[in-house]
Amino acid sequence: MRRVSPEAPLRSITACLEGRAAREPEQLLFRFLRADGNGAEHYTCRAFLARSRAIAAGLIRTLGPARGQRVLLAYPPGLEMVLAFFACARLGVIPVPVMSPGAGNFSGAMHKLDVIAADCGACAVLSTAALCEFVAARDWPQPQPRWLATDGMTDPADAPPDHPHPVLFLQYTSGSTGDPRGVVVSHDNVIANAFATIDHVPVGVSWLPQYHDMGLIGYYLFPVVCGGATHGMAPADFLRRPALWLQTISQVRATYASAPNFGFDYCLRDGKISADEMRGVDLGSLRVLMNAAEPVRPATRERFIERFARHGLRDDACVAAYGLAENTLAATHYGRHTLALGQDSFQRGIVRLAAQGDAVPVRLASCGAPLPGVALRIVAAERGVALAEDEIGEIWLAGSSTAAGYWGRERSGGEAFGNRLDGSAHAWLRTGDLGFLHDGELYVCGRSKDLIIVRGVNHYPQDIEAAVEAACPALRSGGVAAFQGRDDALVVLAESRRAAPPDIDAMARALQMRCQVTPDAIVLAAPGMIARTTSGKPARSLTRQRYLAGQLTVYAVHHPPADGLLAHLRAALAGGGAGDASLADLGLDSLMLTELALDLERMLHRRGGAQLAEVIDLPLLQRLTLAQLGQLLRQLDGGGAAAAIAADLRQLRAGFDTDISLRMRADAQWRPPRAAAPRLPGAAPASATPADGSPPASRPGGLLSSEPSDVLLTGATGFFGPYLLASLLRLTPHTYHLLVRADDQAHAVRRVRQALHDAALLTPSMATLLAQRTRMVCGDLARPGLGLAAGQWDSLAGRTGAVIHNAAAVNYVANYEALRPHNVEGTRTLLELAHTGRRKQFHLISTTFIFGWTTQALLSETDNNDAMANLDFGYAQTKWVAEQLVLAARAGGLDARIYRPSLISTSTTGAGDRDDVAVRLLAFMINHGVAVDAANQLSILAADVAADNLAAIIGAGGEGGAAMHLTVDDYYNMADLTRLITRDYGYRFTYYDIPGFIAEMNRRCTRADPLYPLLDFFNRSATKIAAMQLKRYSNQRYRAARRRSGQSRAAPALADTVSFLIAYLRAERMII
C-alpha cells in the first residue's frame, strides 16, 4: 500500500491544514451526520480553514493575547469542537478536550471539568452558545473559568497569522479525579504518529468521542496531516442505531474505521442490527477495521467477521492495535493473529502454547508489530532489563511519537516518562501494561497494577470479566470489574438492574470452570458504579477505592459457600439429566478435582462421617458418573447411614478395580498389523527373531549406530523432550521427524523453538541444527493413525528407520481412562508405524513407576512387573500397559529397547518445570520448614545429563537387553538432600516420619501451594510409600551401556543436584 508522504517539512498541524487548503481547496475534509444518517455539517478544506481562522479572530477579540494559555473544549458532538481546536492551535493557545456536561451526566462531568481546569490552570471553557446557557442555568456551586461560545464567531476579519505553540494540546487520560494527568502532546508527536500509522489516503467513518485520543487524533487530526476525509456521527446515535455506522461505511466507500472491542460486540447483540438494515450494505471498501482502546477479545473479532463477511468484510481488514495517549495514539498496528496459551503456565507468567487436552486455554489477540519510528521493549521493570520474546513483562516505548510528559510534571513524569534501559540511549515510557512479543508482534495481557494474584496464581481481570459476561448474557459488555479487596480477596462487581439481577450461581460456576478461581465476593451494584477512563475502559483501581470506601450503590453481596467447588457441582447437578457424563465433562482439572475431593472430605468430617471419608478419594470420584455422584450427594443430604453408603462405595470400587484390571490386560495384548506393507526399494528386510531365540535388541549394532538416517521422535515439546532433542542433534548424525500437535508447519516450529528456549537450549548453533536436521510432522499421538492422512502415514513409515517414543501424559491425579489415549493407544499406533514398511528400531522412554508401590527389596532391570502388581493410579497403569505392548512386539521380533528413569528434574543450568513433583515437594518443604526422615531411595537425575546419556546410548547401539534403569548410581534419600540444603543454604527443617509428614502436609498445604493438587495422591499413598523404604534400584545395564557409548556423563553429586534445584526454585520465586 502507498504511504502518504509530506511534500515539504511540516512544522505544525496548522501548516498541514494550510497546505491541504492550497492543494485541494474544494476537497471534502469533514462531514458530521445527523441521527437519520444525513449530513448536518460539512466542510471542504478551504471552508474549514476559513472558519477556523474566524474563530481564532474571535478568540483574540475575547481573550486577548493568550499564547501558551490553556482552554477547555467542552462541546457536544459535532464539528464545532474540531474548528475550535484548530483555532486554538493557530493562536498558540493550548486546547484541552473534555467531556461536555449534559442533562444525564451534569454533576459528574462538571466535577471532572473542575478538577482538570484546576490541574492545567485553564483560563476559559469554549463551547456552544446552547451549552453555555445550559450550564449557566444550572447554577453550579464551584467557581468556573469563563465559558465562551464559539459558534457565533464567524467574522474572519483580522484573522491572526499562524503562530503555534510547541505544545499542541493536553490529553487527560486518568479515570481518577483524584489524580488527573494531562499528557503533553506536541505537533511533532501528532505528525510523526500520523505518518507511522496511516499508509493510504483514508476515508474514515467514526462515532468515537471527540474528546478521546482515538476519536480526535485518528479522525480529525490525521486526515489534515495525511489527506483524506472523515464522516462523523455522535456516539449516542451509534448506540441508538449501530447499523448507521456500517451503512455509512458502505455509502461513502470508507477505507478506515475503528472502535473499541465494546463497539464490535454491541453490533453483534441480538436485535441491534437487523437483516433489513444490512440489505445492500457493502463493507468491501474497508482496508482497515481496527479494534483498539480496550482489551481485544479474539472471539469478538471472529464473530464479527462471521456475521459480516457476507457483506464484503475481508478477514485481513480486521486488525487490532495497541496504543495510549502517552504515545500520542498508536504504538503497534495490523494484528491479525490469535495465540492460545496454556492457562496454568500463563497464570505463572510463562508463555506456552496450549496443547491439545489443556484446560480452557487463554486466547490473546495480536496487536501487531511496532509502528515505524516506535521502539518497543518488554521489560522486567523492577530490574530495568529488557526481556526476550515470549517473556511477560511491562511494555516500554520510545520514539518520536512519545509525549514529553504530564502537564506540570514534565520534569519528573511520575514513574512513566524518562526511564532508562541498559544498553539504550532512549528515554523510555513505562506504559504500565503487561505483555510479551511473539514472532515480533505484541500481545497485551493487562495492566500491571490491575493484576490479580490469588493463592500465588496470576489472573488478569479482563479474563475474569469476560468469563462472567459470557455466563450472563444479560450483563452489558464492560459491565463487570474484577479487583482485589481487603486481604487480597477477589471481588467481582457487576452492574445490574435491581428488577433483573443476573444469575450469581452461573457467574461463580463460570469462574470455577473457565478461570479456576473462586471469588470471595460477587457484588451486584447499580448501573454506572464502575468508574471509567476517558476511553470507556473500567478504571478498576478507582472502582476498588470507591467500593472499599462504601461509596457505591450495592444491591447484594454474594459470598461463596464453605463447601466451595462442591456447592457449584451441586448446582450443576441440580437440573438432572447428567447421565453417563463424568467430572471431566465439567472441565475439572487436577487442582479442581483435588479441591472437590477435599471439599467432600471436610463435609463428611463435619457430619461425623470420618469412616466414609476414608472411602471417597480421587480415583473413585473420577470413575463415578455425574448421575452416580448426584445420587451420592442426595444420600448424604438425606442423612443416609454412613456405613451403608461406604459399603455401597466399596462394592463400586471393587467393580471398578476389576474392570480396570481386565481392561489393562486386554489393552496389553499386541497384535502386529495383519498385512505387512511392501518393502520399499533398497529397504532392509524386516527383523526376525534369531534362531537362538534372543531378541534382536540384544545383538550389537543397529540402525542408529551406523549411517545418518531418519528418526521419528515424539514428545519434543514436553519437559524432557527438548533436552533429548538437543542431545540427539549434538551426539548423533540423524534427521529427526518431530511429531507435534500444531495447526501447521510454522506453528510446529514455534512450539519446538519455544520448548528449547524454555529449557535454555536455543543457542545459535542449536537453532542451526534445528533448521538443518529436523522435520515437523503435524499430528496427535492420541488420535487414530496419529491424525495423519494415509499418504502422510506411508511417507513417514517409508522414510524413517527408528522411532524414539518419549511423549506421555504425566499426571498423578488423572485416572486410567483419561490417560489411556496418549499413553496406551499412542504407543500402540507407533508400534504399528514401526511395523509398516521396513521394521524399525523402537525406543520407549518409560518410568520406574511401572513397578507401582512394590515393596521388593531390589528392582532388577530384567523385572517387568508381569504380575501387574501394586498399580493403583492412572499414570503407573498406563505406562505399565505401554511397556507390555513394546515387550510383546519385541518378543515378536521388533528391535525394541526400554529406558526407565525414576525422577528427571532440573537441569545443570538451572532450567526446570514447575509441575515436576520433586520441585513441588521440595518447595513445600522449604517454605514450611518440614521434611521427611525416611529411607526411601531418591533418584533425581538432571534433565540434560539424562538426555546426553540416553542419546549416547541410543547412538551407540550394541547390547543392553530389553530395559535399563536411568537412575543415579549412588544411594541417597530425602533426608540426605534436605540436610545438604540446611548446610549449604541455611534452610532449616523439622523432621517427621512419613505419617507425621503427611499430617503436616494436610495441615499446612493451601490452595496457593504448588503441591496442593497432589495432596489427595499423597494422602492415599502414604502407607504404601512408607512400606517401600527398603526398595533399591539396580542399574547395571545402564552403567554398562554408558561405558560402551564413550560419550556419557556421570550423574552430578548430590550437593550439585541440590544447587540446581535451589537455583531453579529461587529463579521461579517458588521459595523465599
Helices and strands as residue ranges (DSSP letters): H 13-23, E 28-33, E 39-44, H 45-63, E 70-73, H 80-91, E 94-97, H 106-120, E 124-127, H 129-138, E 146-149, E 167-172, E 182-186, H 187-197, E 203-206, H 213-216, I 217-221, H 222-226, E 229-232, H 235-240, H 243-252, E 256-259, H 261-268, E 288-291, H 298-308, G 309-311, G 315-317, E 318-323, G 325-327, E 330-335, E 338-341, H 343-347, E 362-365, E 369-370, E 374-380, E 385-386, E 393-399, E 429-438, E 441-447, G 448-450, E 452-454, E 457-459, H 461-471, E 480-484, G 486-488, E 490-495, H 504-510, I 511-515, E 521-525, H 540-548, E 554-558, H 565-574, G 583-586, H 590-606, H 610-613, H 618-623, H 626-637, H 642-667, G 696-698, G 703-705, E 710-714, H 721-731, E 735-740, H 745-758, H 764-773, E 774-778, G 784-787, H 790-799, E 802-805, H 816-820, I 821-825, H 826-834, E 841-845, G 848-851, E 858-859, H 874-891, E 896-901, E 903-905, H 917-928, E 930-932, E 940-942, H 943-956, E 963-966, H 974-985, E 990-992, H 994-1004, G 1012-1014, H 1015-1026, E 1032-1033, H 1036-1045, H 1054-1067
